Amino acid sequence: MEVFSLRSLPCPARPPSSTWKRAIVERLAAVSGRSLPAPGKPSRSPRDGNPRSLCSRPRASASISSDAKAKEVSKQEMSSKDKDLVFVAGATGRVGSRLVRELLRLGFRVRAGVRSAQRAEPLVQSVQQMKPDVGSGPSGTEPIAKLELVECDLENQGDIGPAIGNASMVLCCIGASEKEISDITGPYRIDYKATENLIKAATVAKVDHFILLTSLGTNKFGLPAAILNLFWGVLFWKRKAEEALIASGLPYTIVRPGGMERPTDSYKETHNIVLANEDTYFGGQVSNLQVAELMAFMVKNRKISYCKVVEVIAETTAPLLPMDELLSKIPSQQEPPAEIVKDVARSSTEPKPTKLVVEEEPEKTEVQKTRPLSPYYMYADLKPPSSPTPIPSATPGSSNEKQVEFVQAKSEPEPISALLSASKLSEDVATKEASQVLAQKTRPLSPYTVYEDLRPPASPTPSLPKY
């Protein structure tokens, strides 16, 4: 084996030229069997200070391929949506915080978009106080385990996509704060531009549904809702956000509530919600909890809330109706796809357990028809007494003496044998009732058939005049 050493080479007094240095490197490469770097691109030593230069070309190509695989995996995660995962923007607000708790009660996993983790501490504490719902998941699962906080600034387009992730639905509950009334750009930046950024990111992520919370009076001028436009045109910018959502092509639902400032969570104990089509109401109130419950119900029942604009208020005179019945009366702005139509048709044709109860009802009615109306059919001794038989006056030499003797004999106490025979007769109640019915039919209607002396006198026969 040939050994090459730099000591055997002559050391000139002046610095070696580039040609001489190239010859030395070629001789070393021939001995070690390694390939040479491209001319004009000398290799750098670890002392140059660039950490990327420490990686050789094969390792660099490997890192590039791993980044590409990571991007492909992230794209697959974005394409495969989690049906139980919901992204809520504005989760620390009045409606958003209540909406998060309602979604957790229904069994969904919530990814809450917040500006900072410090502002989300009240939300986390309220979720920790919730009791686990047995029907929403495996036993022992706490609601806090299904909550994920994501710091996201909706005014920064790059933060929204990773925050949504593989969530199947996006709910937007953001709005310009009333406390910052001096900020004249608040409604434009929050109610329109930030919402538009969220809609664009949801369109790229191809979410299944988008629910937007706005306000009454966004599409048509009417008092008192139009007074909100004095707050730097907030209704105008909310309408621009609605138009952006409708133009995006996403399946949507727009919720327009009435005033939500004064009513408390106990407002629903005295007021029931009323749903109407767009541009119906321009005034009214509803509580934050009622709006949150409605939006959570829409997430659970996406089929009956497809592409609808719903206005919601609460009234004391409104009847308490289920939400699915109220939502079904609101017309859809677009025809639902074939998949949703098939699912609705399948659910409507499925047999319901109440049909079994309906089938049993005719049998019960038949029994009630054949059942006697009188309560005395089982107890012969408890039957009401019959009308007393009139006793005619007994005259000597008349046939009524026999009747008097018959009545007296009937009033005497019966012997034991008669009582035994009566008990035997009480056992067969049906035959005795039949005989009574026949006796009533054969009995003459006139009471004078038994008493001949009591018959009314016949009309006198007119006698012919004698001449």
Sequence and secondary structure as in RCSB ss.txt:
>XXXX:A:sequence
MEVFSLRSLPCPARPPSSTWKRAIVERLAAVSGRSLPAPGKPSRSPRDGNPRSLCSRPRASASISSDAKAKEVSK
QEMSSKDKDLVFVAGATGRVGSRLVRELLRLGFRVRAGVRSAQRAEPLVQSVQQMKPDVGSGPSGTEPIAKLELV
ECDLENQGDIGPAIGNASMVLCCIGASEKEISDITGPYRIDYKATENLIKAATVAKVDHFILLTSLGTNKFGLPA
AILNLFWGVLFWKRKAEEALIASGLPYTIVRPGGMERPTDSYKETHNIVLANEDTYFGGQVSNLQVAELMAFMVK
NRKISYCKVVEVIAETTAPLLPMDELLSKIPSQQEPPAEIVKDVARSSTEPKPTKLVVEEEPEKTEVQKTRPLSP
YYMYADLKPPSSPTPIPSATPGSSNEKQVEFVQAKSEPEPISALLSASKLSEDVATKEASQVLAQKTRPLSPYTV
YEDLRPPASPTPSLPKY
>XXXX:A:secstr
     GGGS   SS   HHHHHHHHHHHHHHHT     TT     GGGS GGGGS HHHHHHHHHHHHHHHHHHH
HHHHS EEEEEEEETTTSHHHHHHHHHHHHTT EEEEEES TTTTHHHHHHHHTS   GGGSSTT  GGGGEEEE
E  TTSHHHHHHHHTTEEEEEE     GGGTT TTHIIIIIIIIHHHHHHHHHHHT SEEEEE  TTSSS  TTG
GGGGGTTSHHHHHHHHHHHHHHHT  EEEEEE B SS  GGGGGT EEEEE TTS S  B  HHHHHHHHHHHHH
  STTTTEEEEEEEESSS    HHHHHHTS  SS   HHHHHHHHHHHHS  THHHHHHHHHHHHHHHHHS S T
TSS GGGS            TTSTHHHHHHHHHHHHS   HHHHHHHHHHHH HHHHHHHHHHHHHHS S GGGT
 STTS            
